[in-house]
Amino acid sequence: MSKKKEGLKKWAINRFLKSFRNSDEEAITDRLEADKRLDKLCSLAVIRAGLAGALSGMIISLVAYALQPWETNGESEKLMVGIIVGISGIVATSIELLFLYRDSLSTAARMAKVLEIPDDELNKIEMEQSMPRWLIYAAMGAPGHRGKLFGIDPLEKIGKYGLMFRKVLAKIRVVGSASLFKSILRRIWVRMIGRVATRATVNLLALPVFIILNVLGMRHTMNEMRSRLVGFELTPKVINHAFPEGLENISPGLKSALHTGFSEQIMAARYIHPNQIRILGMLGEIKKSSILINENEQRRADRFLIAISTMSGKNNYRHRKLSVELEKRLGRKEASLVRDEVWDAIHDLKPFTRKWE
């Protein structure tokens, strides 16, 4: 791993720990009250992200307006204005992203304090597969684990060209890609409103788009952080409800159906979610032999897979397509009931009462 990535990890860990220790949040034992507090923390983070996007966009627009008279003097002046506005955009975007990352880490620490992460878990922060690390990665917008675990390779179905494309993208820095994306959006605005639009006007008109992008991005980050935090406590409850006989005592056919289902979900998502890592660790190794799976075992596996998928936040197109296949086998009504039960358990902390048979 490169020194820059290691440096970023150390900064994120130190920032998280510092925010956790200095936070004035208190642990809330009443889970309904804790849920309300988490809602408020998430909403405030989303609002701050929108304001950060607005401020960043307005700064760029002000620079463009200040240089507008100079832009009409000639082609060389127009090029110079473009360069200055471009540099201003990179600087503003850099500061904006730094604020968003810092704010996400601070919010993650406050959420962890509200739910009172056990000290033994917090002490595992140096371990790659620890819950605090998962929370930090969610706050930084990093995907789950992409290495091979439990005999499952998340990138197995990506293909040769897909891997090459990912390597190219890995070389592109976040600030550069964000600035380029915003520049493309500004160009789209020019095409829409005509070539007579000034650079300053384009930046101003594009401002709502940047605010919405920030809001949507932060909402996804908050949902993922919440999924990993609540999942720490909820996953064992889902396991106990789905498999009252104990996960270690389930039949070989059911175990094989679960492993196959998780493999398909992981390869569709291109990464392993922390909730999946915990469950696969409990399942243990699966022998590569043909095991017959009866209808009841497949149904129990599908129901559990839908429940864990619901806990895992936003899923991509491939993952949603796979979920549709699970729904067809399980039945849309049953799948909807399972999703509602898990959603109520996450956001309203309702216990599981209906038997999953």
LUMTILO-554442 format. One record per residue (C-alpha): x, y, z. Coordinates in nm, 4 decimals, padded with zeros to 6 digits. Each point is the difference from the previous one (the first is absolute). Layout:
N
<site><east>X</east><north>Y</north><up>Z</up></site>
...
***
This chain:
357
<site><east>00.0000</east><north>00.0000</north><up>00.0000</up></site>
<site><east>00.1305</east><north>00.3474</north><up>-00.0865</up></site>
<site><east>00.1253</east><north>00.2400</north><up>00.2667</up></site>
<site><east>-00.2693</east><north>00.2519</north><up>-00.0985</up></site>
<site><east>-00.2779</east><north>-00.2507</north><up>00.0688</up></site>
<site><east>00.1597</east><north>-00.0967</north><up>00.3319</up></site>
<site><east>00.0291</east><north>00.3687</north><up>00.0887</up></site>
<site><east>-00.3671</east><north>00.0574</north><up>-00.0841</up></site>
<site><east>-00.1009</east><north>-00.2990</north><up>00.2129</up></site>
<site><east>00.2007</east><north>00.1242</north><up>00.2976</up></site>
<site><east>-00.1503</east><north>00.3482</north><up>-00.0360</up></site>
<site><east>-00.3541</east><north>-00.1464</north><up>-00.0137</up></site>
<site><east>00.0602</east><north>-00.2245</north><up>00.3035</up></site>
<site><east>00.1538</east><north>00.2812</north><up>00.2046</up></site>
<site><east>-00.2802</east><north>00.2365</north><up>-00.0988</up></site>
<site><east>-00.2646</east><north>-00.2577</north><up>00.0987</up></site>
<site><east>00.1630</east><north>-00.0729</north><up>00.3378</up></site>
<site><east>00.0502</east><north>00.3698</north><up>00.0759</up></site>
<site><east>-00.3628</east><north>00.0788</north><up>-00.0847</up></site>
<site><east>-00.1160</east><north>-00.2981</north><up>00.2059</up></site>
<site><east>00.1937</east><north>00.1104</north><up>00.3086</up></site>
<site><east>-00.0884</east><north>00.3695</north><up>-00.0317</up></site>
<site><east>-00.3663</east><north>-00.0492</north><up>-00.0904</up></site>
<site><east>-00.2545</east><north>00.1284</north><up>00.2517</up></site>
<site><east>-00.2462</east><north>-00.2680</north><up>-00.1104</up></site>
<site><east>-00.1173</east><north>-00.2403</north><up>00.2687</up></site>
<site><east>-00.0966</east><north>-00.3644</north><up>-00.0325</up></site>
<site><east>-00.3778</east><north>-00.0410</north><up>-00.0230</up></site>
<site><east>-00.1249</east><north>-00.3288</north><up>00.1439</up></site>
<site><east>-00.3580</east><north>00.0524</north><up>-00.1200</up></site>
<site><east>00.0306</east><north>-00.1273</north><up>-00.3549</up></site>
<site><east>-00.2991</east><north>00.1985</north><up>-00.1302</up></site>
<site><east>00.1522</east><north>00.3235</north><up>00.1314</up></site>
<site><east>00.3371</east><north>-00.1066</north><up>-00.1416</up></site>
<site><east>-00.1632</east><north>-00.0531</north><up>-00.3382</up></site>
<site><east>-00.1475</east><north>00.3517</north><up>00.0086</up></site>
<site><east>00.3422</east><north>00.1421</north><up>00.0833</up></site>
<site><east>00.1575</east><north>-00.1905</north><up>-00.2912</up></site>
<site><east>-00.2691</east><north>00.1413</north><up>-00.2297</up></site>
<site><east>00.0879</east><north>00.3517</north><up>00.1120</up></site>
<site><east>00.3755</east><north>-00.0520</north><up>-00.0404</up></site>
<site><east>-00.0505</east><north>-00.1381</north><up>-00.3514</up></site>
<site><east>-00.2348</east><north>00.2842</north><up>-00.1006</up></site>
<site><east>00.2430</east><north>00.2644</north><up>00.1259</up></site>
<site><east>00.2875</east><north>-00.1612</north><up>-00.1920</up></site>
<site><east>-00.2079</east><north>00.0007</north><up>-00.3210</up></site>
<site><east>-00.0903</east><north>00.3687</north><up>00.0498</up></site>
<site><east>00.3660</east><north>00.0906</north><up>00.0582</up></site>
<site><east>00.0975</east><north>-00.1855</north><up>-00.3172</up></site>
<site><east>-00.2543</east><north>00.1999</north><up>-00.2002</up></site>
<site><east>00.1261</east><north>00.3268</north><up>00.1486</up></site>
<site><east>00.3599</east><north>-00.0993</north><up>-00.0775</up></site>
<site><east>-00.0962</east><north>-00.0609</north><up>-00.3641</up></site>
<site><east>-00.1786</east><north>00.3360</north><up>-00.0138</up></site>
<site><east>00.2938</east><north>00.1882</north><up>00.1523</up></site>
<site><east>00.2535</east><north>-00.1698</north><up>-00.2276</up></site>
<site><east>-00.2086</east><north>00.0763</north><up>-00.3090</up></site>
<site><east>-00.0570</east><north>00.3628</north><up>00.1002</up></site>
<site><east>00.3731</east><north>00.0576</north><up>00.0532</up></site>
<site><east>00.0727</east><north>-00.1244</north><up>-00.3538</up></site>
<site><east>-00.2832</east><north>00.2144</north><up>-00.1370</up></site>
<site><east>00.1317</east><north>00.3092</north><up>00.1809</up></site>
<site><east>00.3472</east><north>-00.0560</north><up>-00.1488</up></site>
<site><east>-00.1559</east><north>-00.0390</north><up>-00.3459</up></site>
<site><east>-00.2121</east><north>00.3153</north><up>00.0400</up></site>
<site><east>00.3010</east><north>00.1986</north><up>00.1223</up></site>
<site><east>00.1934</east><north>-00.1006</north><up>-00.3133</up></site>
<site><east>-00.2930</east><north>00.0400</north><up>-00.2409</up></site>
<site><east>00.1030</east><north>00.3460</north><up>-00.1393</up></site>
<site><east>00.3484</east><north>-00.1335</north><up>-00.0731</up></site>
<site><east>-00.1424</east><north>-00.3043</north><up>-00.1826</up></site>
<site><east>-00.1354</east><north>00.2138</north><up>-00.2894</up></site>
<site><east>00.3354</east><north>00.1652</north><up>-00.0817</up></site>
<site><east>00.1288</east><north>-00.2771</north><up>-00.2276</up></site>
<site><east>00.0745</east><north>-00.3694</north><up>-00.0451</up></site>
<site><east>00.3147</east><north>00.0020</north><up>00.2144</up></site>
<site><east>-00.1834</east><north>00.1754</north><up>00.2852</up></site>
<site><east>-00.2881</east><north>-00.2451</north><up>-00.0379</up></site>
<site><east>00.2437</east><north>-00.2926</north><up>00.0296</up></site>
<site><east>00.1618</east><north>00.1562</north><up>00.3073</up></site>
<site><east>-00.3403</east><north>00.0482</north><up>00.1643</up></site>
<site><east>-00.0811</east><north>-00.3642</north><up>-00.0717</up></site>
<site><east>00.3246</east><north>-00.1114</north><up>00.1649</up></site>
<site><east>-00.0581</east><north>00.2175</north><up>00.3077</up></site>
<site><east>-00.3592</east><north>-00.1192</north><up>00.0379</up></site>
<site><east>00.1168</east><north>-00.3601</north><up>-00.0463</up></site>
<site><east>00.2659</east><north>00.0328</north><up>00.2702</up></site>
<site><east>-00.2550</east><north>00.1685</north><up>00.2276</up></site>
<site><east>-00.2337</east><north>-00.2933</north><up>-00.0599</up></site>
<site><east>00.2685</east><north>-00.2537</north><up>00.0945</up></site>
<site><east>00.0911</east><north>00.1892</north><up>00.3187</up></site>
<site><east>-00.3653</east><north>00.0516</north><up>00.1012</up></site>
<site><east>-00.0844</east><north>-00.3649</north><up>-00.0722</up></site>
<site><east>00.3028</east><north>-00.1177</north><up>00.1990</up></site>
<site><east>-00.1050</east><north>00.2025</north><up>00.3038</up></site>
<site><east>-00.3607</east><north>-00.1134</north><up>-00.0443</up></site>
<site><east>00.0955</east><north>-00.3692</north><up>-00.0118</up></site>
<site><east>00.2305</east><north>00.0365</north><up>00.2988</up></site>
<site><east>-00.2854</east><north>00.1553</north><up>00.1972</up></site>
<site><east>-00.2419</east><north>-00.2761</north><up>-00.1054</up></site>
<site><east>00.2434</east><north>-00.2783</north><up>00.0977</up></site>
<site><east>00.0799</east><north>00.1685</north><up>00.3307</up></site>
<site><east>-00.3692</east><north>00.0550</north><up>00.0741</up></site>
<site><east>-00.0870</east><north>-00.3615</north><up>-00.0890</up></site>
<site><east>00.2669</east><north>-00.1330</north><up>00.2367</up></site>
<site><east>-00.1176</east><north>00.2305</north><up>00.2796</up></site>
<site><east>-00.3602</east><north>-00.1098</north><up>-00.0546</up></site>
<site><east>00.1081</east><north>-00.3657</north><up>-00.0003</up></site>
<site><east>00.1735</east><north>00.0503</north><up>00.3348</up></site>
<site><east>-00.3063</east><north>00.1708</north><up>00.1488</up></site>
<site><east>-00.2286</east><north>-00.2775</north><up>-00.1248</up></site>
<site><east>00.2341</east><north>-00.2619</north><up>00.1479</up></site>
<site><east>-00.0104</east><north>00.1787</north><up>00.3349</up></site>
<site><east>-00.3803</east><north>00.0199</north><up>-00.0014</up></site>
<site><east>-00.0253</east><north>-00.3762</north><up>-00.0574</up></site>
<site><east>00.2879</east><north>-00.0637</north><up>00.2428</up></site>
<site><east>00.2410</east><north>-00.2179</north><up>-00.1936</up></site>
<site><east>00.1575</east><north>-00.2512</north><up>00.2438</up></site>
<site><east>00.3542</east><north>00.0857</north><up>00.1058</up></site>
<site><east>00.1312</east><north>-00.3361</north><up>-00.1227</up></site>
<site><east>-00.1263</east><north>00.0846</north><up>-00.3514</up></site>
<site><east>00.1477</east><north>00.3495</north><up>00.0110</up></site>
<site><east>00.3347</east><north>-00.1464</north><up>00.1022</up></site>
<site><east>00.0007</east><north>-00.2074</north><up>-00.3209</up></site>
<site><east>00.0231</east><north>00.3121</north><up>-00.2167</up></site>
<site><east>00.3454</east><north>-00.0999</north><up>-00.1281</up></site>
<site><east>-00.1466</east><north>-00.3235</north><up>-00.1399</up></site>
<site><east>-00.1106</east><north>00.0166</north><up>-00.3645</up></site>
<site><east>-00.3230</east><north>-00.1961</north><up>00.0599</up></site>
<site><east>-00.1107</east><north>00.1852</north><up>00.3141</up></site>
<site><east>-00.3300</east><north>00.1843</north><up>00.0383</up></site>
<site><east>00.1598</east><north>00.3447</north><up>00.0567</up></site>
<site><east>00.1993</east><north>-00.0462</north><up>-00.3233</up></site>
<site><east>-00.3203</east><north>-00.0872</north><up>-00.1883</up></site>
<site><east>-00.1619</east><north>00.3148</north><up>00.1378</up></site>
<site><east>00.2967</east><north>00.2168</north><up>-00.1012</up></site>
<site><east>00.0023</east><north>-00.1445</north><up>-00.3534</up></site>
<site><east>-00.3723</east><north>00.0745</north><up>-00.0332</up></site>
<site><east>00.0593</east><north>00.3596</north><up>00.1138</up></site>
<site><east>00.2777</east><north>00.0379</north><up>-00.2593</up></site>
<site><east>-00.2242</east><north>-00.1373</north><up>-00.2756</up></site>
<site><east>00.2244</east><north>-00.3052</north><up>-00.0458</up></site>
<site><east>-00.1596</east><north>-00.3263</north><up>-00.1175</up></site>
<site><east>00.0090</east><north>-00.3205</north><up>00.2002</up></site>
<site><east>00.2755</east><north>-00.2600</north><up>-00.0151</up></site>
<site><east>00.0966</east><north>-00.0868</north><up>-00.3592</up></site>
<site><east>00.2558</east><north>-00.2700</north><up>00.0744</up></site>
<site><east>-00.0701</east><north>-00.3716</north><up>-00.0061</up></site>
<site><east>-00.1574</east><north>-00.1298</north><up>00.3213</up></site>
<site><east>-00.1637</east><north>-00.3321</north><up>00.0912</up></site>
<site><east>00.0750</east><north>-00.1292</north><up>-00.3485</up></site>
<site><east>-00.1988</east><north>00.2862</north><up>-00.1611</up></site>
<site><east>00.1627</east><north>00.2476</north><up>-00.2380</up></site>
<site><east>-00.2198</east><north>00.3134</north><up>-00.0397</up></site>
<site><east>00.1668</east><north>00.0860</north><up>-00.3332</up></site>
<site><east>-00.0175</east><north>-00.3503</north><up>-00.1472</up></site>
<site><east>-00.2640</east><north>00.0908</north><up>-00.2604</up></site>
<site><east>00.1324</east><north>00.3424</north><up>-00.0899</up></site>
<site><east>00.2145</east><north>-00.1253</north><up>-00.2885</up></site>
<site><east>00.3428</east><north>00.0994</north><up>-00.1321</up></site>
<site><east>-00.1043</east><north>00.3372</north><up>-00.1422</up></site>
<site><east>-00.1990</east><north>00.0834</north><up>00.3097</up></site>
<site><east>00.3082</east><north>-00.0494</north><up>00.2155</up></site>
<site><east>00.2055</east><north>00.2155</north><up>-00.2348</up></site>
<site><east>-00.2613</east><north>00.2745</north><up>00.0147</up></site>
<site><east>-00.0014</east><north>-00.0113</north><up>00.3806</up></site>
<site><east>00.3783</east><north>00.0326</north><up>00.0093</up></site>
<site><east>-00.0207</east><north>00.3085</north><up>-00.2196</up></site>
<site><east>-00.2691</east><north>00.1537</north><up>00.2232</up></site>
<site><east>00.2124</east><north>-00.0736</north><up>00.3075</up></site>
<site><east>00.2667</east><north>00.2316</north><up>-00.1379</up></site>
<site><east>-00.2413</east><north>00.2915</north><up>-00.0188</up></site>
<site><east>-00.0040</east><north>00.2054</north><up>00.3165</up></site>
<site><east>-00.3295</east><north>00.0843</north><up>00.1710</up></site>
<site><east>00.0405</east><north>00.3769</north><up>-00.0269</up></site>
<site><east>00.0891</east><north>-00.0145</north><up>-00.3676</up></site>
<site><east>-00.2889</east><north>-00.2291</north><up>-00.0864</up></site>
<site><east>-00.2483</east><north>00.2094</north><up>00.2026</up></site>
<site><east>00.1171</east><north>00.3225</north><up>-00.1653</up></site>
<site><east>-00.0134</east><north>-00.1607</north><up>-00.3447</up></site>
<site><east>-00.3517</east><north>-00.1265</north><up>00.0668</up></site>
<site><east>-00.1144</east><north>00.3474</north><up>00.1014</up></site>
<site><east>00.1659</east><north>00.1482</north><up>-00.3101</up></site>
<site><east>-00.1921</east><north>-00.2463</north><up>-00.2178</up></site>
<site><east>-00.3252</east><north>00.1022</north><up>00.1689</up></site>
<site><east>00.0798</east><north>00.3645</north><up>-00.0661</up></site>
<site><east>00.0596</east><north>-00.0805</north><up>-00.3688</up></site>
<site><east>-00.3389</east><north>-00.1741</north><up>-00.0135</up></site>
<site><east>-00.1575</east><north>00.3149</north><up>00.1393</up></site>
<site><east>00.1660</east><north>00.2039</north><up>-00.2780</up></site>
<site><east>-00.1445</east><north>-00.2333</north><up>-00.2634</up></site>
<site><east>-00.3440</east><north>00.0333</north><up>00.1552</up></site>
<site><east>-00.0161</east><north>00.3800</north><up>00.0370</up></site>
<site><east>00.1959</east><north>00.0904</north><up>-00.3111</up></site>
<site><east>00.3519</east><north>00.1122</north><up>-00.0818</up></site>
<site><east>-00.0728</east><north>00.3609</north><up>00.0936</up></site>
<site><east>00.0023</east><north>-00.0871</north><up>00.3722</up></site>
<site><east>00.2942</east><north>00.1348</north><up>00.1942</up></site>
<site><east>00.2213</east><north>-00.2257</north><up>00.2107</up></site>
<site><east>-00.1261</east><north>00.1668</north><up>00.3193</up></site>
<site><east>-00.3670</east><north>-00.0558</north><up>-00.0951</up></site>
<site><east>00.0663</east><north>-00.3667</north><up>-00.0757</up></site>
<site><east>00.1624</east><north>-00.0523</north><up>00.3412</up></site>
<site><east>-00.2917</east><north>00.1703</north><up>00.1738</up></site>
<site><east>-00.2648</east><north>-00.1993</north><up>-00.1874</up></site>
<site><east>00.1847</east><north>-00.3252</north><up>00.0729</up></site>
<site><east>-00.0006</east><north>00.0739</north><up>00.3750</up></site>
<site><east>-00.3253</east><north>-00.1915</north><up>00.0807</up></site>
<site><east>00.1416</east><north>-00.3087</north><up>-00.1724</up></site>
<site><east>00.3094</east><north>00.0000</north><up>00.2229</up></site>
<site><east>-00.2131</east><north>00.0469</north><up>00.3118</up></site>
<site><east>-00.2222</east><north>-00.2938</north><up>-00.0952</up></site>
<site><east>00.3040</east><north>-00.2191</north><up>-00.0755</up></site>
<site><east>00.1471</east><north>00.0791</north><up>00.3420</up></site>
<site><east>-00.3296</east><north>-00.0700</north><up>00.1751</up></site>
<site><east>-00.0514</east><north>-00.3328</north><up>-00.1778</up></site>
<site><east>00.3614</east><north>-00.1038</north><up>00.0578</up></site>
<site><east>-00.0132</east><north>00.0817</north><up>00.3716</up></site>
<site><east>-00.3343</east><north>-00.1770</north><up>00.0379</up></site>
<site><east>00.1543</east><north>-00.3145</north><up>-00.1445</up></site>
<site><east>00.3008</east><north>00.0345</north><up>00.2319</up></site>
<site><east>-00.2237</east><north>00.0452</north><up>00.3062</up></site>
<site><east>-00.2149</east><north>-00.3003</north><up>-00.0985</up></site>
<site><east>00.3109</east><north>-00.2147</north><up>-00.0426</up></site>
<site><east>00.1446</east><north>00.1141</north><up>00.3342</up></site>
<site><east>-00.3282</east><north>-00.0687</north><up>00.1721</up></site>
<site><east>-00.0256</east><north>-00.3407</north><up>-00.1654</up></site>
<site><east>00.3407</east><north>-00.0990</north><up>00.1336</up></site>
<site><east>-00.0645</east><north>00.1391</north><up>00.3473</up></site>
<site><east>-00.3471</east><north>-00.1472</north><up>00.0446</up></site>
<site><east>00.1083</east><north>-00.3162</north><up>-00.1805</up></site>
<site><east>00.2529</east><north>-00.0632</north><up>00.2762</up></site>
<site><east>-00.2888</east><north>-00.0545</north><up>00.2414</up></site>
<site><east>-00.2737</east><north>-00.1106</north><up>-00.2407</up></site>
<site><east>00.1829</east><north>-00.2721</north><up>-00.1965</up></site>
<site><east>00.0100</east><north>-00.2503</north><up>00.2924</up></site>
<site><east>-00.3734</east><north>00.0625</north><up>00.0575</up></site>
<site><east>-00.0811</east><north>-00.0716</north><up>-00.3656</up></site>
<site><east>00.2104</east><north>-00.3175</north><up>00.0134</up></site>
<site><east>-00.1730</east><north>-00.1230</north><up>00.3166</up></site>
<site><east>-00.3433</east><north>00.0739</north><up>-00.1463</up></site>
<site><east>00.0712</east><north>-00.1613</north><up>-00.3378</up></site>
<site><east>00.1800</east><north>-00.3036</north><up>00.1447</up></site>
<site><east>-00.1346</east><north>-00.0772</north><up>00.3498</up></site>
<site><east>00.1930</east><north>-00.3286</north><up>-00.0053</up></site>
<site><east>00.3234</east><north>00.1988</north><up>-00.0170</up></site>
<site><east>00.2042</east><north>00.0876</north><up>-00.3074</up></site>
<site><east>00.2549</east><north>-00.2667</north><up>00.0914</up></site>
<site><east>-00.2738</east><north>-00.2682</north><up>-00.0013</up></site>
<site><east>-00.1673</east><north>00.0715</north><up>-00.3347</up></site>
<site><east>-00.0077</east><north>-00.2710</north><up>-00.2654</up></site>
<site><east>00.2784</east><north>-00.0318</north><up>-00.2612</up></site>
<site><east>-00.2505</east><north>00.0858</north><up>-00.2748</up></site>
<site><east>-00.1068</east><north>00.3220</north><up>00.1712</up></site>
<site><east>00.3617</east><north>00.0928</north><up>00.0680</up></site>
<site><east>00.0866</east><north>-00.0581</north><up>-00.3661</up></site>
<site><east>-00.2994</east><north>00.2079</north><up>-00.1162</up></site>
<site><east>00.1088</east><north>00.2878</north><up>00.2257</up></site>
<site><east>00.3602</east><north>-00.0124</north><up>-00.1201</up></site>
<site><east>-00.1085</east><north>-00.0095</north><up>-00.3651</up></site>
<site><east>-00.2436</east><north>00.2881</north><up>00.0537</up></site>
<site><east>00.2586</east><north>00.2171</north><up>00.1746</up></site>
<site><east>00.2528</east><north>-00.0796</north><up>-00.2737</up></site>
<site><east>-00.2437</east><north>00.1238</north><up>-00.2660</up></site>
<site><east>-00.0823</east><north>00.3166</north><up>00.1963</up></site>
<site><east>00.3675</east><north>00.0781</north><up>00.0648</up></site>
<site><east>00.1038</east><north>-00.0480</north><up>-00.3628</up></site>
<site><east>-00.2936</east><north>00.2169</north><up>-00.1093</up></site>
<site><east>00.0917</east><north>00.2782</north><up>00.2440</up></site>
<site><east>00.3775</east><north>-00.0353</north><up>-00.0739</up></site>
<site><east>00.0835</east><north>00.0114</north><up>00.3727</up></site>
<site><east>-00.0699</east><north>-00.1801</north><up>00.3285</up></site>
<site><east>-00.2161</east><north>00.1927</north><up>00.2448</up></site>
<site><east>00.0989</east><north>-00.0154</north><up>00.3706</up></site>
<site><east>-00.3313</east><north>-00.1698</north><up>00.0896</up></site>
<site><east>00.0799</east><north>-00.2726</north><up>-00.2541</up></site>
<site><east>00.3523</east><north>-00.0440</north><up>00.1399</up></site>
<site><east>-00.1394</east><north>-00.0657</north><up>00.3464</up></site>
<site><east>-00.2508</east><north>-00.2575</north><up>-00.1237</up></site>
<site><east>00.2410</east><north>-00.1791</north><up>-00.2330</up></site>
<site><east>00.2491</east><north>-00.0210</north><up>00.2869</up></site>
<site><east>-00.2675</east><north>-00.1740</north><up>00.2096</up></site>
<site><east>-00.0976</east><north>-00.2328</north><up>-00.2856</up></site>
<site><east>00.3557</east><north>-00.1263</north><up>-00.0326</up></site>
<site><east>00.1456</east><north>-00.1804</north><up>-00.3004</up></site>
<site><east>-00.2264</east><north>-00.1618</north><up>-00.2558</up></site>
<site><east>00.1161</east><north>-00.3187</north><up>-00.1671</up></site>
<site><east>00.0110</east><north>00.0226</north><up>-00.3797</up></site>
<site><east>-00.2279</east><north>-00.2959</north><up>-00.0518</up></site>
<site><east>-00.3437</east><north>-00.0306</north><up>-00.1539</up></site>
<site><east>-00.2523</east><north>00.0278</north><up>00.2832</up></site>
<site><east>-00.3688</east><north>-00.0438</north><up>-00.0692</up></site>
<site><east>-00.2089</east><north>00.2971</north><up>00.1124</up></site>
<site><east>-00.3701</east><north>-00.0625</north><up>00.0594</up></site>
<site><east>-00.2766</east><north>00.2562</north><up>-00.0500</up></site>
<site><east>-00.0322</east><north>00.0878</north><up>00.3700</up></site>
<site><east>00.3765</east><north>00.0564</north><up>00.0391</up></site>
<site><east>00.0078</east><north>00.2257</north><up>-00.3055</up></site>
<site><east>-00.2993</east><north>00.1966</north><up>00.1293</up></site>
<site><east>00.1608</east><north>00.0543</north><up>00.3425</up></site>
<site><east>00.3244</east><north>00.1072</north><up>-00.1668</up></site>
<site><east>-00.1764</east><north>00.2437</north><up>-00.2355</up></site>
<site><east>-00.1899</east><north>00.1598</north><up>00.2883</up></site>
<site><east>00.3207</east><north>00.0489</north><up>00.1997</up></site>
<site><east>00.1874</east><north>00.1378</north><up>-00.3028</up></site>
<site><east>-00.2725</east><north>00.2588</north><up>-00.0590</up></site>
<site><east>00.0114</east><north>00.1002</north><up>00.3678</up></site>
<site><east>00.3781</east><north>00.0528</north><up>-00.0006</up></site>
<site><east>-00.0182</east><north>00.1815</north><up>-00.3345</up></site>
<site><east>-00.2573</east><north>00.2405</north><up>00.1480</up></site>
<site><east>00.2435</east><north>00.0777</north><up>00.2828</up></site>
<site><east>00.2861</east><north>00.0725</north><up>-00.2383</up></site>
<site><east>-00.1038</east><north>00.3425</north><up>-00.1230</up></site>
<site><east>-00.0020</east><north>00.1006</north><up>-00.3678</up></site>
<site><east>00.0567</east><north>-00.2716</north><up>-00.2594</up></site>
<site><east>00.1060</east><north>00.0314</north><up>-00.3637</up></site>
<site><east>-00.1972</east><north>-00.1016</north><up>-00.3096</up></site>
<site><east>00.1486</east><north>-00.3505</north><up>-00.0161</up></site>
<site><east>-00.0827</east><north>-00.0620</north><up>00.3641</up></site>
<site><east>-00.3588</east><north>00.1225</north><up>-00.0419</up></site>
<site><east>-00.0403</east><north>-00.2270</north><up>-00.3028</up></site>
<site><east>00.1121</east><north>-00.2928</north><up>00.2145</up></site>
<site><east>-00.2476</east><north>00.1018</north><up>00.2715</up></site>
<site><east>-00.2833</east><north>-00.0208</north><up>-00.2539</up></site>
<site><east>00.0922</east><north>-00.3648</north><up>-00.0638</up></site>
<site><east>-00.0086</east><north>-00.0693</north><up>00.3752</up></site>
<site><east>-00.3432</east><north>00.1644</north><up>00.0214</up></site>
<site><east>-00.1348</east><north>-00.2213</north><up>-00.2781</up></site>
<site><east>00.1112</east><north>-00.3144</north><up>00.1828</up></site>
<site><east>-00.1168</east><north>00.1153</north><up>00.3432</up></site>
<site><east>-00.3100</east><north>00.1894</north><up>-00.1134</up></site>
<site><east>-00.0363</east><north>00.3774</north><up>-00.0204</up></site>
<site><east>-00.2352</east><north>00.0176</north><up>00.2987</up></site>
<site><east>00.2345</east><north>-00.1925</north><up>00.2296</up></site>
<site><east>00.3036</east><north>00.1953</north><up>-00.1214</up></site>
<site><east>-00.1831</east><north>00.3284</north><up>00.0686</up></site>
<site><east>-00.0937</east><north>-00.1172</north><up>00.3505</up></site>
<site><east>00.3603</east><north>-00.0919</north><up>00.0799</up></site>
<site><east>00.1267</east><north>00.3366</north><up>-00.1246</up></site>
<site><east>-00.2617</east><north>00.1869</north><up>00.2064</up></site>
<site><east>00.0911</east><north>-00.2000</north><up>00.3127</up></site>
<site><east>00.3708</east><north>00.0711</north><up>-00.0398</up></site>
<site><east>-00.0630</east><north>00.3678</north><up>-00.0786</up></site>
<site><east>-00.2191</east><north>00.0309</north><up>00.3114</up></site>
<site><east>00.2704</east><north>-00.1708</north><up>00.2061</up></site>
<site><east>00.2634</east><north>00.2453</north><up>-00.1284</up></site>
<site><east>-00.1949</east><north>00.3259</north><up>00.0253</up></site>
<site><east>-00.2686</east><north>-00.0697</north><up>00.2624</up></site>
<site><east>00.1880</east><north>-00.2737</north><up>00.1906</up></site>
<site><east>-00.3004</east><north>-00.2327</north><up>-00.0174</up></site>
<site><east>00.0690</east><north>-00.3636</north><up>00.0989</up></site>
<site><east>-00.0499</east><north>-00.2879</north><up>-00.2427</up></site>
<site><east>-00.3275</east><north>-00.1693</north><up>00.0906</up></site>
<site><east>-00.1193</east><north>-00.1772</north><up>-00.3160</up></site>
<site><east>00.1458</east><north>-00.3459</north><up>-00.0497</up></site>
<site><east>00.2086</east><north>-00.0459</north><up>-00.3129</up></site>
<site><east>-00.1135</east><north>-00.3434</north><up>-00.1087</up></site>
***
